[in-house]
Amino acid sequence: MILSSTAEYALRAILYLAERGANGPVPAAEVSAALKIPPNYLGKILHELARSKILTSSRGKRGGFVLAVKPDRLPLLKVVSLFDDFSQERRCLLGRNRCNDHNPCLVHDRWRDVSEQVTTFFRETTVGDLLKQTPG
């Protein structure tokens, strides 16, 4: 609910690559199979991450993708905001077209607070933070 499937896939792919990055480039097919993400869909996501200089890619037999940024310097927000809008002008939780601070819906204030907390989490948490919490 908080992330689109595209942003979720991007984040999962980044974490997978960060865990395996010391071994060199990881082929997109490996990421796709390991995470059960459709290959064509993942290809578009990885291309966007590379275009945004979060990943680097190499072609050829030993080609694949690696992080272009150290995990400790990569906030989750940088990844997910490529695919989801994390601006303050977020969609109304109830789907109202004219829901804002001046014309709020019934849940506007509470949802705004939660939305700000979610954005803060993605801004302040890095890929490295999550890797430190990964068991074994």
C-alpha positions as CSV (number, residue, x, y, z in Angstrom):
1,M,0.0,0.0,0.0
2,I,2.8,2.4,0.8
3,L,4.9,1.5,-2.3
4,S,3.9,0.7,-5.8
5,S,5.0,-2.8,-7.0
6,T,7.6,-1.1,-9.2
7,A,9.2,0.8,-6.3
8,E,9.0,-2.4,-4.2
9,Y,10.7,-4.4,-6.9
10,A,13.4,-1.7,-7.3
11,L,14.1,-1.7,-3.6
12,R,14.3,-5.5,-3.5
13,A,16.6,-5.6,-6.5
14,I,18.9,-2.9,-4.9
15,L,19.1,-4.9,-1.7
16,Y,19.9,-8.1,-3.6
17,L,22.6,-6.4,-5.6
18,A,24.0,-4.8,-2.4
19,E,24.3,-8.2,-0.8
20,R,26.1,-9.7,-3.7
21,G,27.9,-6.7,-5.1
22,A,31.3,-7.7,-3.8
23,N,31.4,-10.6,-6.2
24,G,31.1,-8.4,-9.3
25,P,28.3,-7.7,-11.7
26,V,25.1,-9.7,-11.1
27,P,23.1,-10.6,-14.3
28,A,19.6,-9.3,-14.5
29,A,18.4,-12.9,-15.1
30,E,19.8,-14.0,-11.7
31,V,18.1,-11.1,-10.0
32,S,14.8,-11.9,-11.8
33,A,14.9,-15.6,-10.9
34,A,16.0,-15.0,-7.3
35,L,13.4,-12.4,-6.5
36,K,10.6,-13.8,-8.8
37,I,10.2,-10.5,-10.7
38,P,9.2,-10.8,-14.4
39,P,12.4,-10.3,-16.4
40,N,11.0,-7.6,-18.8
41,Y,9.6,-5.6,-15.9
42,L,12.8,-5.9,-13.9
43,G,14.9,-4.9,-17.0
44,K,13.0,-1.6,-17.2
45,I,13.5,-1.0,-13.5
46,L,17.2,-1.8,-13.6
47,H,17.6,0.4,-16.7
48,E,16.1,3.4,-14.8
49,L,18.3,2.8,-11.8
50,A,21.3,2.7,-14.1
51,R,20.2,5.8,-15.9
52,S,19.9,7.5,-12.5
53,K,23.4,6.5,-11.6
54,I,22.3,4.3,-8.7
55,L,23.6,1.2,-10.6
56,T,26.2,0.7,-13.2
57,S,25.8,-1.9,-15.9
58,S,28.2,-3.9,-18.0
59,R,27.6,-6.0,-21.0
60,G,28.9,-9.3,-22.1
61,K,29.3,-12.8,-20.7
62,R,30.4,-11.5,-17.3
63,G,28.1,-8.5,-17.4
64,G,25.4,-7.4,-15.1
65,F,24.6,-4.8,-12.5
66,V,26.4,-3.4,-9.5
67,L,25.6,-0.6,-7.1
68,A,27.3,2.7,-8.2
69,V,26.8,4.2,-4.7
70,K,28.0,2.8,-1.4
71,P,25.1,1.2,0.5
72,D,25.7,3.6,3.5
73,R,25.3,6.6,1.2
74,L,22.1,5.4,-0.6
75,P,18.9,6.5,1.1
76,L,15.9,4.4,0.3
77,L,14.1,7.5,-0.8
78,K,16.6,8.0,-3.7
79,V,15.5,4.6,-5.0
80,V,11.8,4.6,-4.4
81,S,11.2,8.2,-5.4
82,L,12.3,7.3,-9.0
83,F,9.1,5.3,-9.2
84,D,6.7,6.8,-6.6
85,D,5.8,10.4,-5.7
86,F,7.0,11.2,-2.3
87,S,6.3,15.0,-2.5
88,Q,4.0,16.6,0.0
89,E,1.2,16.7,-2.5
90,R,0.3,13.1,-2.0
91,R,-2.9,11.5,-3.2
92,C,-5.9,11.6,-0.8
93,L,-6.3,8.3,1.0
94,L,-10.0,8.4,0.3
95,G,-9.5,9.3,-3.4
96,R,-10.9,12.9,-3.2
97,N,-9.7,15.2,-5.9
98,R,-9.8,18.3,-3.8
99,C,-8.3,17.1,-0.5
100,N,-5.7,19.4,1.0
101,D,-4.9,21.4,4.1
102,H,-7.6,24.0,3.3
103,N,-10.2,21.4,2.2
104,P,-9.4,18.2,4.1
105,C,-11.2,14.9,4.0
106,L,-12.1,13.0,7.2
107,V,-8.6,11.4,7.4
108,H,-6.5,14.1,5.9
109,D,-4.6,15.3,9.0
110,R,-3.9,11.8,10.4
111,W,-2.9,10.5,6.9
112,R,-0.6,13.5,6.4
113,D,1.2,12.7,9.7
114,V,1.6,9.1,8.7
115,S,2.7,10.0,5.2
116,E,5.4,12.4,6.6
117,Q,6.6,9.6,8.9
118,V,6.9,7.2,6.0
119,T,8.8,9.8,3.9
120,T,11.1,10.5,6.9
121,F,11.8,6.7,7.2
122,F,12.7,6.4,3.5
123,R,14.9,9.6,3.7
124,E,16.8,8.6,6.8
125,T,17.2,4.9,6.2
126,T,20.0,3.8,3.9
127,V,20.5,0.5,2.0
128,G,23.4,0.0,4.4
129,D,21.2,0.3,7.4
130,L,19.0,-2.5,6.1
131,L,22.0,-4.7,5.3
132,K,23.3,-4.4,8.9
133,Q,19.9,-5.8,10.1
134,T,20.0,-8.8,7.7
135,P,20.5,-12.0,9.6
136,G,23.6,-14.2,8.8
